[in-house]
Amino acid sequence: MRKRFWGVAVLALVALVVLALSTSPVGARPVVADNPAGPQGAGSSNNPKVNIQQGNLFCGADRAELPVIGFSNYHRSGNAVSVNFHLKNAMPKATYRIELWGNSCSFFAIVKTVKTNPHGVANATGSVTVPAASTRFFATALGPNGYNDTPAVTLAP
């Protein structure tokens, strides 16, 4: 009986994790390239701007309840996606690896590694070649506090 209880408990936990990773929170909307204003009210259809959400490790889901530690702009030209990543209010004097991810949760490349100043500020700019069929992208700052994703943006080739 005890083995069955633990088996059911583990199965339930796995189901909850899968559900959390496969769904967006209620009301979450990615920035869509054909929506010039974007849900966060900044950027344009070809240059969306989204917040960097501290502790967001949900593969581009918009977790508006999380603290903001900067912002990122995206631009696509053909199969190249450019990322301008601006950390502010991040951990001071910490190293962050800026990465571009896409699709449902596929790693594309490391954009750059940066170290924040004593005020938690750092900037990174880079361009990554992506598959032509990919249109959903998000960046993250992997640092001492874990992943810090942006909500996903949609960029057509």
N, C-alpha and C positions, 0 to 999 in steps of 0.2 A: 504494500500500500504506500509506503514512504517513497519508494522508487518512482511509482506512478505520479505522486504529487510533484516531485522534483522534475520529472519529465514534462508534465503539463506546464509547470511554472517556467521552465526554460523555453518551451514552445511558445508560450504566451509572450515572453520577453522578446524573442526573435520576431514574432509577428508585430509587436509594437515598434520595434526598431525599423523594420521594413516599411511599415506604414508611415512612420515619421520621415523617413528618407524619400519616400515616393510621392508625398503630397506636400503642397504648399500650405502655409497657414491661411485661414479664412481671410479673404480680402487681399491677399498678396498678389501683386501683378508685376511682371517684369517690364522693364522699359522696352517698348516696341519701336522698331525703326520707323514705322509709318505713323507714329504718334509724336510730332515734333515737340510738344510740351513735355511729354513723359510724365509718369505718375509722380516723380519727385520734383517736377516743375523746373527742370534745368536741362540744358543741353539742347541739341537739335536732333533731327532724324538721322543725321550722318555723324553726330558727335554726342551721343548720350552721356550724361553725367549721373553717377549714382554714388551713394554713400558707402563707405567701408564700415561694416558692422562688426564690432568687437565680439569675438566668441562665436561668430556665425560659421558653422561647419556643415551647412545644409545644402551644399552643391548649387548655390545660386538662388536659393529661396530668399524672399524678402522677409527678414525678421525685424520689422520696424521697432519692436520693443527693446532691441539691443542697443547699447551705447554706440555712438558714431565716433570713429577715430580717423576721419579723413574722407576723401572722395577720390573717384577715378573717372577719367574720360576715356572713351573708346572711339576709334575710327577704323573703318575698313576700306581698303582699296584693293580690289581683286581678291587674292588669297592671302593678303597681309592684314593682320589686325594690330593696330597700334594701341598701346595702353599708356596713359599718363596717370601715375599713381601718386597721390599726395597724402602721406600720413601726417596727422596732427593730433595731439593728445594721445599718442601711442605711448608705450613704455619708454622712458628716457634711456638713452645710451644702450639700446637693444638692437640686435641684428634681426632683420626680417628678410625672408626670401619671397619676392614677388613672383607669383606664378599665374599663368593663363590657363584656364580650364574651359571646357565647353561641352556641348551636347547635354546629355543627362548628367554626366559627371566624369568626363574624360580629361585626363591631364594632357595639355599640349606642350608647354615649355616653361622653363624658368625665364622670366623677363629680366630680372636683375636682383642682386642682393644689396641691401642698404643698411646703414646703421643710423638710428635716430640720434638727434642732438640731445642736450640736457633738458630740452622742453618737449621731447617726444615727436619731433618733426623730421621728416625725410621725404625725398622725392625720387621717383624712378620713372624713366621713360624707355620704352622699348617696343619693338615690332616682332611679331611672330607669324610665320607662315602656317596657315591652317588649311584643312581639307576644304575643297570648293563647296561641298554639300553642307558643311557646318554653318549654322546661322545663330546658334545660342551660345553666349560666352559670359564668363564671369572671371574675375581675378580674385586672388587671395593674398594676404600677407601672412606667411607662416612664420611665427615668432615664438618667443618664450611663453606667450599666453595662448598658444595653439593657432588654429585657423581663424582668419578674419576676412570672410568673403564679402564681396559686393553682391547685390541682387543681380540676376542675369539680365543681359541686354540681348536684343535680337538685331543682327546686322546682316543684311543681304549682301551677296558678293557684288 
